[in-house]
């Protein structure tokens, strides 16, 4: 039986194959279910009709026209009824052979099928199907626990008899198959409302449930001559309908157990399809439900047949896994091969396999050394040093501060810091252990993330040896260890993310070995469309700014280095593409970070300096303090030659010896190095502005990280062809017997350079803490606690701390002590910061010029100029209880950076009548207690103008409750003034301006009576609107990038053709 539902271009070949069979008793029945028939209108001339076509090949065949019949099952039933009526005297057939696919059966196929059916008493038998090229395409099917069909042959493969032992699947191939006529009649034929293209599957299920055997006959072969059945019946549409219909036709106990599971998996599949751009998959899962619900009655008619028969898949077979069954529904993938793990697990397995390849031993040694060297930090945690301070006691404050656009730093600022702070807060909220352990994982994880990024960057360049050397070079640079020791957060962040950014830009350029331009792509190179590269790059830049905005500066350096390096290789391949991707990605990132763009544009008065953190954030020393020695030592604080200089040997030799595409990589890598080093020198010597330049907000270590990435990249390219390249170089410089000596000598220099470069890391690992301090400044600061937490009540608020010293050693970010217009005086290197209690991570980004900091700076400058001897009164008005002068990043005798303050500063503070020096404090600090401190939240009495601390409680970060202790004017020493909304006893209060009658002199206030309950709530309306827009745009960009990534794969031939054009 052949059912024709289209123009059937291969019909003649199919019929010819049937008539050529050795089996003598074959009767052909053709059912034409095309709605339009053969001709349209009154057309008298045209192609032959279906009857004529069949008559030319098989004149004894019966052709049944049934244009009103829908579905394969009804077409078969109609054809069998017509055959019974037309040939009533003919004997009934013993077997029914269905040929729904465009296949040609081998001459002996029908005979072998009949013989096998009789031999093993099988109810259903089928051949194996091969493609036009002879590749094996289909033998049979199995069913997983959720009813998804799983092909025995997942992908076409050469037919070597490898599947001939699997002779009893759950269902036979659908292109051609045979069933005993009595069994077909007993089971009432096909499901009339079944899913087209699945007749063989549902019938074999019912046949096996009835006790009939299903068998494959490997000696019977059908060759496909038309389009595959997957084209005529797309699996994304067919499988969800089939799976759900067979489940609805199952007994009630099975239905009740499996329907909820299938529903959840289908919903997850819809989300997966939408998220990855597989819309047909999502539409198929959704459309299967209304399609089946309209046919629910007919499905339940088959419930007694026992649809879900036990599968023949063995218990140990991976295809029987419930996990794989759920993944098939969710992802729409077949998952029928020997390795059906997720892509992530396969990639992880590949990475582990690569470790045991060339260079794997070096990688394992590096991992062991890092773990051994960090053992004390892993066990005891990190001590707060510099910018590496603890997470807030309330982890939700990081999220709330990001959402509201407010931090308590600097007595209240509208600068929320990087977006990454909110993500850290979210992680802390779900982290099952202490926040200190999470912070330790994040900080030490930067080493692993950066090393893995270098591994990915070097992968297309060469084999395992290249990747191992690149990782060793990157882990041997002193930058992250020095940043860990001195508490510098920005270099650690750059160390983690910059290799990934370089890999992204190199891939966007699509120049060999990262693409097809100029050669063949290397291992792991992904070919993407231009639109996909723009979206993914935009997403990468969004993440980059979220980690730390200053990282945009080294990102720009990398882009310029790639452009210049490419031009100097003598080609412009990929430059236009790189520029389009960079510009497009930057535009998308700017849309997502619209609040940041508005800040940089100056709409809120902050500008570039306020966004990047100001010149003091970079921690630069005196002019011309770094020099080439610091660059070659990869340490801005270096005061002499170091072992890190040996890491330049291999990249320098690669620049001379490398050839071909490896030389192209080396040149681009070196210009990334030169670009970062040049910017470092220009900033150090103030060639790009004075010490107040916004670019000096970039930590020197961040630019040195770019140098390190370039060195590791060039080292990977140099090692990729090291043997042949050195031999070629040796032939250039010498010939004769000494050729091998020159080659081996150069190789020895490379090995010696790498060995010398890693010695400091090996030595530093012995201590177990990389030389970091094990106690922090807070341990040497008596009487200072943490900040207010939810539900806590305190009288007057948390006492504040004023920190003075070099910005490199302060435990919080602040503002310059010198006035904005006076950066040439003796106070230029010093900074001041104010924290509520002890500092934490939220205090590590500059608050900008707040009203409170401006007033404190003015008071300090007056004291330094000798205009006042009661500095404590001016500071105490803002709740500053302690003045701490910091000269060292860690307590004595712990290792740390020393930045002594001018003696004049200590002399001025010592002369203040209301500042009392606290004795027996660690030598790293000089602490003064303010004897005239006032509570930040207090009531000024009307009668005597005395300040009475109020009882304050916190409901959330921006929601405070204050109980008035007396009649008078309530003041709150927290800004910005226009961000707070006041209610007294539940009613909106009238805010009195500073100096207004019945108010206070220097601050806004409200009138209260004894016992009044005041609600002080942060107005976050302007910020939440921006954040909502930012989240929507970020989600949209991630969705578009996911969609583009789904369709990123293009054929190498097609891409090569476009490159050639």
N, C-alpha and C positions, 0 to 999 in steps of 0.2 A: 504494500500500500504506500502510495506517494501522495502527499497532500501538497497542493500548489497554492500558495497564497501571494506570490509575486510573479514577476516575469519569468522566473525559473530559467536563467540562461544556461544552466548545466543540465537541464532535463534530459536532453538527448543522450548525453554521456551516462547519466544515471540509468536510463532505460536500457541502453546498450550493455551496460555491465550486468544488469539483471538477466537479459536474454542470453548472455554468454555463459551462464552458469552451467556446470555439469549436471546439476540436479534437474531431472527431466520434468517433473510436475511443478511448474511455476506459473502462477496466474497473476497478472499485473492489474492492479486497480488504482486509477488516478482520480483524485477528488479535487475539483477546481472550486476554490472558495473565494476567488477574487471578486470583489463587489462590482467592478466595471466590466468584467468579461474580457473578450479579446478585442473588440472594435468599439469605437465611440461614434454615436450619431449615425449618419448615413454613409459612412466611409466604406467604399466598395473595394478599394485596393489597399493593401498594406501587408504586414507580416502574416504568416500563416497562423491560423487559430490553434488553440491548444489541442483540439481533437485531431487536426491535421498533423500537427507535430508528433503526437503520440502514434498516430496511424502510420506514419512513415517509418517509425522504428519498430513498433510493436502493434501490428494491425489487429491482433486478437485481444488486445487489452480493452478493459472497460473504463470509460471516462464518465465520471459523474459530475454534473455541474450543480453546485449548491452555493450560489452567491450570497444567500441570506444567512448562511451558517457562520457563527463566530466561534473561534477557538478550535484547537486541534482535536480535543476530545469529541466535540460534537461533530466535527468533520469526519472522523473515523466512524462514529456511530451511523452517520448518514450514508457513508460509503458502503458499510456492511449491509445496511438495510436495502440499499439500491442493488447491491450484488445479489442478495437473496431473492429480490423480485425479478431481476433481469435473467438470472441463471438458476431458476428454481430447480431444474433437473440435475444440475451439476452436484457432485459430491461435496460435502462440507470439507473445508481445509483442516488439516491437522495442526498446522502452524501458521502464525501470522507474522510476517516480516515487515516491520515498519522502517521506512527510510526517510525520516524527516530532514536529514542533512543532505548537503550537496556532495555526495560521496559515490565513488565507483567501487563496487564490490569485486574482489578478485574472483577468478573463474571458479575456484573451488570453495568459495566462502560459504555459500548456502548449504552445500553438501556437508561441509565440516560442522556447521552450526547444527544441522539436523542430527548428524551422527553423535555429536557431543550431548545434545539434549536427550537422545534416546539412551546413550551409554550411561549417563549419571542420573537419569530421570530428573533433569533440570526443568524448571518451569519457564525460566527466562535465560536466554543465552545471547551473547553479543560478541562481535569481533573487536580487534584492536584497530584503531584509526591512526593512519599516518598522514602527514602533510604532503603537499606537492613535491617537496624535496626529499621525501622519504623519512623525515624525522617523526618519531613516535609522539603523537599528540594526546591520545585518549585511550584508556583501556577500561576504566570503571570508576566508580565513586563510592565514597563512604560518608557516613553521617556522624557529626559530632553530637555531644549531649544536648545541644539546643536545636538540632535539626539542620544545621548548615551543611550543604554538600561539600565534600572535600575530595578533589580529584586525586586518583592514584598517581597520575603523571601531572605534576603541577605546571611544568614548562616543557615545551618541545625539546626532545633530546634524541640522540642517535639510537636507533633500535638495535640493541645487541642481545635481546632476550632477557634483559635484566628484570623485567616485570612479568615474565611468563610464569613465575612461581606463584604469583598472587592471582589465583584463578577464581576466588569466591568473594568478590566485593559485595557491598550492600546494593549497588546498582550498576548496570552495564552502561556502556557508552551510548550517548543519545543520538549519534549520527545514523546508526543503523542497529537494529536489535530485533530479536525473534522471541515470540512467546507461544506457548502451547494454546491452541484455540479453546480447548475445554477450560483451561485455567482462566483465560480471558473472559469467557462467558460466565464462569462461576463468580468471578470478582466484579462482574457487571461492567467490564470495560474500563475506559478512562473516566476520570472525574470530569464531568461535562463543564464545570466551572473552574477547572484547574488553570494553572498558570502556563501560558504558552512557553514551549521550550523545556518544560520539566515533566512531560508525560512519562518518560522512562523512569524518572526518579520516584514519583509518587506511586507508580504501578509496582515498581520493584519493592518499595516499602511494604505495600499491602500484600504482595506475593510472599515476601519473607515472613510477614506476620501470620499468613495463612499456612505456613509450613513448606512452601515451595522453595526449591533451590535456585540460586542465581549464580551463573557461571560465565566466565570469559573464555573464549576459544582463541588462543594466541595464533593458531595456524590459520584462522580466518582473518583476512585483512581487508579493510576498506580504506581507499585512498581519497582524500578530500580534493575536490576539483573546483570548488567555489569558495565563498567567504566562510569563515568559521561561524559556528553557531553563536558565539559570544557577540558577534557583530549584529546578527539578526535579533538576538534576544539578550540585551545588555545585562550582565550580572547585577549591576547596581540597582536595576529595576526588578529583575526576576527573582533573585534570591530572597530579598525581604518579604515579598509576597508569598513565595513558596514556603518559606520557613514558618511564617505566621499561619498560613492556611493549614499546613499539616499539623501545627500545634492545636489549632481550633478544631481539627478533626480527630483529636486524640481523646482518650477516656478522661473523665472528669478528674480523677486523682492526679493524672499526669498534667492535665491542664492547670490545676490549682497550684502545683509545685513550680512549673516551669514558666507560666505566663508572667508572674511578677519579675522573675529574673530576666526574661526576654524584654519586658517593658523597660526596665532600668537600663539594660544594655542598649536598647534602641534609642532611648533619650540621650545616653552618653554618646552614642554614635552620631546623633543629630548635632550635638554641640561640637563633636570632633570634626564633622564634615564642614560645619560653618566656620570653625576656627582655622581649618587648614585649607579652605577653598575648595573642598570636594563637595560641591553643591549637589551633584547628581546623587552621590551617596546619601546625603542628608534628605534630599527630596524622595529618594527611593524608600528610606526608612519611614518617613512621614506618610507617604502615599500608600504604603502597604496597609495601614490601618483602615482608612475609609474603604479601600478596595475590598478588603476581607470582611469588614462589617456588613457591606452590602450583600455579601454572599455567605453570611454566617449560617443561615438555615441549611443551605446545601452542604456546607462543611460539616455540620453536626450529623448529617445523614450518614456519614462515613465513620462516626465515632465507634461503632461496634466492631469495626474491622481490625482495630488494633494498630493504629498508625505507627506509633513509636516502637518498633520492634528492636530487640537487643542488637546493637551494632556488632559487626564482626571484628571491629578494632580491638586488639588485645588490650588488657589493662595496662600493660607497660608501654603501649604505643603512645608517642607524644601527641598524636591527633585526637586521642580520647580525653585530653585534658579539658577540664571546665574552664581553666584560665584561657586556653587557646580559643575555646568556643566563645567566650565573652569578647575576646579581642577580634574574632572574625565578625561578630555582629557590630562591634563598635567601629572598627577601622574599615570593614569591607574587604579586607585582604584575604587571600586564599589560605595562607599559612599552612601549606601542605608539604613543604620541603623538609630536609633533615635538620635545618637550622631555622626555627621559627621564633627565635627570640626577637625582642624589640630592637630597633636600630641602635638605641643607646647601649643595650647589653652587647650587641655584636661589636660596636665600636670599642666598648670597654674591653671585650675579649681580644680584639685586634691589638689594642694598646698593650695588654698583658703579654700577648704573643710577641709583640715587637721588642719587649724588654729582654726576651731571651734570644733575640737575634744579635746581629753585630752591634757592638756598643752597649748591649743591655747590661752587662756587668757594671759598666761605669755608672749607668743610671741607678742601679740598685745600691751601689756604694754611696751615691749622692743622697738618695733617700735615707739611707741608714745614718749618714753623717748628720743630716738635718734633724732627724728624729732624736739622735743621741745628743746633739748640741742644744736641743730645745727641751730636754727632759725636765729640768727644774721649772721652766715656764709652764709646761703642760700640767705638772702636778700642782704647783703652787699658784699659778696665774701670773698675770702681768702686774707689776707695780706702776701706779700712775706716775708718769714722767712726761714733762713737756705737754704735747698735744695728745698723748695717749692716756687720757684720763678715763675714769670709770664711767659706765653708763649711769644715767639718773636712777635714783631710788624708785621712782615711778616710771617704768619703761614706757607707759603710754604718753608721757610728756613729750617724747620725741615726735610721736605721731600727731598729738594735739598741737604742738608748736608748729609743725610743718603745715598742718591744716589751717590753723588760725593765723599763721604768719607772724608769730610773736615768740620771743624768748625773754627770760628774765635777766640775761646777760646785760651788763652795763646799766642796771636798774630799769630794764624794760626797753626792748627794741623791736621794731617791726621787721628786722631781718631774721628770717627763719633758718638760714644756713642751707647747705645743699639738700637736694631732695632725698639723697641717700640716707639722711638722718631718719626720715619717716620710715624707710624700709628697715633700718636697724631696729627701730622701735617695734615694728610689727614682728620681726624675728624674736625680739626679746619677750614679746607677749606670748608667743607659742613655744618658746624654748623651755624644755622640761627641767633644766637645771638652773644654776645661778646665772645672773647676768654677767658676772665676772668671767665665768667659763665661756659664755658666748663671745664676749669681747676677745678673749684669748684665742678662740677658734678663728674669729674673723681676722685678727691681726696676723697670726702665724699662717693662716690660710692664704695670705697674699703671696707668700713664697711659693706655695704649690700652684696657685692660679697663674702666677707669672711664669713659672717653669713649664707648665702645661701649654701656656700660650706660645712660648718659644718653641716648644715641641711641634705645635701646629704650624707655626711660621716656617720652620725648617723642613717640614715633611715633604713638600713638593720638590725641594732642592736636591735631596739625595736620599740615601738609605738610612738604616739605623745608626750607622757611624756618624753621619752628619747631624742627626737629631741629638745623639748623645753628647757630642762635642758642644753643640749650641747650648744645650741645657747646662752642661758643666761650666761653660764660660759665663753664662748668665747667673748661675748660682755662686760663682766665685767672685763676682764683683762685690766690693765692700759696701755698696750703697744701702741695701736693705738692713744690713747688720748695724751700720752706723745710725740709720734712722731709728731702728729699734732701741739702740742704746741712748740716743739723745731725745727720743720722744717726738719725732717729726712724722706727722701723719701723711702729708702730701707725697713724699717720696715713696712711701709704702703703697699708697693708692696707685701712683704712677707705675710702680714696679709690677703691680698685678695686671693692669689694664693695657699698658702701652704695647706689649707684644700682640695682643688681640687686634688693636687698632691698626698696627702696621700690616698684619695679615689681611685685614679687611681692605685696606687701601691697595695693597699689592694684588689682591684678588680682583678688585674693581678695575685695575689697569689691564688685567687679563693678558699680561705679557709672560711668555714662557720663563720659568716652568709653572706659573700660576694660571696660564691660559694658553691659547693657541697662537697668539701673536708672536712671531719670531721663533717658533719651534713647537715641540710637542709638550703637552701638559705633563707635569710630574705627578707622583703618587698623591692621591687625596685632593687634587685640584678640582674645584667645582666650577662648572661653566654655568653662568647665570645670564639672564637677559639684562639689558640695561635698566629696565624698570625695576627688576628684582634687586639689582645692585644698589640703586638709589634708595629704595625702601629700607634695605638691610643696613646700609650705611647711615641713613637717618636714624634708625633705631639704635645703632651703635653710638652715635653722637649724643642722642638723648641720654643713654646710660652713662656716657662719659661725663656730661655736665652734671648728671645726678650724683656721681661719685664726688667730684670736686670741680667747680668751674675753671680753676686754673689749668686743668689738663687740656683745655682748648689751645693753650699756647704751644705746648709740645706737639699736639696734633697738627697744628699749622706748620711747625718745623718739619715734621715727617712728610707732609704733603709737598712742601717746597723742595725738600731733599730728593724725593722721588722724581719730581719734575726735572730738576736740574741734572740729577744723575742719569735719567733717561736720555735727555738731550745730549749729554756728553758721551754717551755710548754710540752716538752717530745715528740715532733713529728717533722717530717720534711716535713709534708704535704705542698705541694705548693712551697717549697723552690726552687727546680730546675726550676719550671715554672717562679717564680718571678725573678730568676737570668737571665734566658734566655730572658724574656721580658725586663728587665732593660738593659742588655747588647745590645740587638737588638735595643731597642728604642734609647739608647745613640749613637749607630753607625749611625742610620738614622738621628738623630739630628745633629751629627757631619758633615754628608754629606751636610745637608741643610745650616749649619753655617760654610761652608768651609772657608770664610774669617776670621772668628773667630778662627778656628782651626789653620790656618796659622799664625795668630797673636800669639796665645798661644805657638805654636811650636817654636817661636823665629825667624821666617823667616824675619820678619820686625823689629826685635830688641826690641819688646815690652815685650813678655813673659807673664807669669802669672800675675806678679805685674802690668804691664801696662794694661792688660785686666780687671782685677778685680778692679783696681783703686788705687793700692798702699796702704801701711799700714796706711796712714793718712786718707783714705776714710772711714775707719770704725769708727772713732771718739772714739777710745779707750783712756781711761785715764791712770793714772799711774799704774804700775804693782801691782797686787793683790788689785785692787780697787773695784772689784765687790763682790766676795765672795758668800757664800751661802745665805747671807741675801738678796743680790740683786736678786738671782735666785728665792728664795721663795717669794720675793715681786714682781717678774716679772717686775722689773724696775732696769736697770743698774745704775741709778743715785740715788737709794734709800739709805738713810742714817739712816734707822731704820726700825722697823717692820711696816707693812702696812696691810690694810684690805684684800689685795689680797691673803695673806697667808691662809685665810679661804677657798679659793677655792681648796686647796689641801686636805681638809677633806674628801669629797665624793670620789675622786679617791683612797685615801689611804684606806678608809673603803671598797671600792669595791674590792681592792686587797685582802682583808681578807675574805669578805663575798661572793663574786661572785662565781658562779659554772658553770660547763659545758662550752658551747661556749662563754658565757659572760666572764668567767674567762680568756679564751684565748684572747679575745679582750682586756681586761684590762691589761694583761701581755704585749702584744705587744705595747699597748699605753704607758705603763709606760717605756718600754725600748726606745721608741722614746723620751720620756721626759729625761730619764737618758742620752741618747746619746747626745742630744743637750746641756744639763747642763754640761756634762763632757767636751765637746769641749770648751764650754764657759770658764770653769775654767782653762783648760790647756792653752788656748790662753791668758787669763788674767794673769796667772802666768808665761807666757813665757816658758812653757814646750815644746811647738812645735816651737821653734825658738825664736829669740829675737824680739824686737819691729819692726824690718824691715821685719818680716815674711809676705808673700803674703796673708796668711789666715786672718791676722788682717785687711784686707780690708773689711771683713764682719762685718757689724754693729752688736754690741751685741744684739740690739733689734731684729734683724733677727733671731738669735738663740733662743731668748726668745719667739718668735712667735711659733717656733716648740714646745717648752715646753707648750705653751698655747693650741696648737692643740691637743697634747697628753692628757692634762688634760681634755679638753672638750670631747674627744673620750672616755676616761676612765669613765668620769662622765655619759655619755650616756649608756654605758654598765652596770655601777653600778645601775642606776635607772631602767633599763629594768626589772630586777627581784628583785627590792628593798625589797618588802614586804616579799616574800618567803625567799630570801637570808638572810635578817635580822632575820627572825624567826628561820631559821636554825642555824645561828650564835648564837642566844640567847640560843637555846637548847644546843649548844656546851659548852657555858660558864656557864649556870645556868639552873636549872630545878625547877619545882614547880610553886607556885603562882606568883613568880616574873618574870616568862618568858615574860609575856606581858609587864611588866614594863621595862625590859631590851630592848625588841624590840622597844617599843615606845621611850625609852630614846635615843637609837641609831638613830632612825628616827628624833627625835628632834635635835640631834647634826647636822645631815645632813642639815635640814631646816635652822638651825641657821647659819651654815657655808655659805650656799648660800646667805642668807639674808645679812650677814655681808659683803660678797664679792661684792654685787651689790650696797652697800651704797655709795661708792665714785662716782660711775657713776650717781646715782640719784642726789647727791649733786653737781657734776660738771655740770649737765644739767641746773641748775638754771640760770647760767650766760648767756646761749644762745650761747656761742662761745667756750666752753670747755677750757677756760683759755688761748686762743691764743691771740697774740698781734694784735691790730687793726690798727697799723701803722707800716711801715717798715723803714729800714735803709735809703732807698732812700729819704724819706721825710726829713731826717736830713742831707742830703748831698747836699749842694747848688751848683748850676751851672753845674750839670751833667745831660745829656739827654740820649735818647735812641740811638740805633745804626742806621746805614744808611739803608734806605728802597728804594725800586724800584722807579726810577724816581726822586729821591732827588739829589740835587747838593749841595756840601759843599766844602769849601776851606780847603784843607789839610787833610781831613778825620776826623773821629770821635776821640775825645780826649779819651785816655785810662786811666783806673783806676788800680792802684796797691793796692791790698788788702793784709794786713798782720795781722796775729792773729792765734788763735787756729782753726783748721779745723772745729770744731763743731759750731762755730759762724760765719764763713765766708759765705758770700752769693754766693760763687762760688767755684768750685773745683779747686785745684791747685796742687802744688808740695811742698815737704818739704823745709823749709828754710835752713836746714842743708844740707851739701854736702852729696852725696850718700855714701861716705866712712866714714862719720863722723856723727853718729847718737847718740853719747853719750854726746854731749855738751849741753850748756844751751838753744840752739835754736832748739833742737830736737822736742819739742811739737808743734812748730810753722809751719805755712804753708804760702805760697804766691800764689796769683792768680792774673791774669790780664784779664780784660774784656774791650771790646769796649763799652764805656759808661756804663749804668746800666746793671747789670747781668740779664739773663733770664734763662729759662729752659735748653737751649742748653749748658749753662756753668756749669752744675751740674755734669759732669763726667770729670775725670782728663784728661788733654790734653797730659800728658806724658812729657818727657824731650824735649821740643822744643828748637830751637837755641836761640830764644828770651828770654825764661825763664832762660836758662842756663847763658846767658850774664847778665840778671838782678840779678840773684842770686850771681854771681861773684862780681857784683858791690856792692850789699848789704853787702856781707861778707867783702869786702874791707873796707867799711864804718864802719862796726861793729868792725873790727880789728884796726880801727884808721888810715888806710892807706890813706883815702881821706876825705875831707870836702866839696866836690862838687859832692855829689851823684846825685843831680838833673840833671847834665849834662849827666851822664851815662844813667840815666833813660829816660831823655828827648829825647835821640837819637831814642828811640823806641816809641815815642809819648805818654809817660806816663805823664799826666797833673796833676794828683792828687795821693798822697799816703795816703791811709786810713788805720789806725790801728784800728782794731775792737776788743773790749773787751766784747761785749755783743751781743746776737743774735737779740735783738729788742731794739728800743730806750727806754730810761728811760722816764716814769715810767712803761712802758708796761711789762708784764711778759715775761721772757726770761732766757736764760742760760748766766751766767757770767763766762768768762774765761780771767782774767786779763793777760796782756802781761808783760814780765819783764821790770822793770823800765829802765834798761840799753838800751833797744831798743828805748824808747822815748827820752832818753838822747842823743843817737847817732843821731837820726833824728833832734833833736832840734839844734845840733851843725852844721848842714849842712848849708853852706852859700847860697845855691840856692834853699832851701826849706823853704817856708813861712807858718807858722801855721795859719790856718783859725780859728778865734775866734768865740765864740757864737754858737758852734756846740753841738749837744746832747752829754751827758756824755758817751754814748755807743761808740762814735767814737772820734778819734783824726785825723784831716785832715790836710795835708800839701799840699800846692799848689806849683807846680814846676815852678819856674820863668824862667827856661831855656829850656822849652819844645820845641821840633821841630815837625813839621807836619809829620805824618806817610807817606804821599805821597807828595814829594817835589822835587824840582830841585836844585841841588848844582851848583851855578854859577862858571864858569871857572875863571873869573877874580879875584873875592874876596872870593870865597868859601863860600859865604853866602847861607843860606838855604831859598828858596822861596816856600811857600806852593802852591801846584797845585790845580786847580779846578777839583774835582772828582765827577763823577756821576755813579749811579749804574743802570745797566739794569736788572741784576738778581744777585743772591748771589755770583756766581763765574764769573761774567762778569762786569768788571769796565771799564769806559771810563775816561781818564785823559787828560786835556788840559794843555800843558806846558806853564808856565808864563814867561819863560826866556830861553836863550841859556845855555846849560850845560848838566849835567848828572842827569837823573831822577832815583830816588831810591824809592823803595816801602818796607816799614817795615812790611811785612806780609809774613809768611812762609806757608809751606816749600818752599825753594827757587826753588827746581826742579819741583814744581807743577804748576808754572805759565808760560804761553806762552805770549810773547810780540810782538805786531805789532805797528809800527809807521807809521802813515798816510797810513794805509792799507797794509804795506809791512812788512814781518818778519824782526825783528830787531836783531842786534848782541848784545848779553848780555856780558857786561864787568865784569870780575871777580872782587871780592873785592881787592882793592889796585892796580888794573891795571891802566895804564896810561889813563888819561882823564876820569877816573871813580871816585869812592868815596872810602874811606879808608876801611870801615868795611862792606860794603854791595855790592851785585851785582847791576849794573845800566845799563842804555842804554843812548845813546846820543840823545838829542832832540834840536829842535830849537824853538824859540818863536812861539806860535800858533800851534805847532804840536799836533795832536790828537793821543793819545796812547791808544791802546786796551790791557787791562790786563785780560786775561782769564784763568780760572783754568783748568788744564789738568786733566780730570776725566776719561780718558780712562781705566786705570787699575782698577778703582773702579766700573765703570758701567759694565764691563765684569763680575766681581764677583757678583754684584747685580743681573744681569740678570740670571746668573747661580743659584743664591740663590732663586730667585723667581720661576724659572722653577722647581727646586728641591722641594721647599715648595709646589707649586701647585700640583706636581706629588704625593708627600706624602699625601697631603690632599685628592686627588682623590682616591688614594689607600686605605686610611683609610675610606673614604666614601663607597667605594665598599665593603671593608671588613665588615663595620658596617651593610651594607644591608644584608649580609649573616651570621651575627653573631649569630642569634638565632638558637639554637640547642635544641632538645627535652631533657627534664629533664631525661627521662628514658635512652636515649642513652648516655648522659653525665655521669649519675650515673653508667651505665654499664662500661664506660671507667675508671671511678674513682675506681670502685671495682676491675677491672683487674689490 
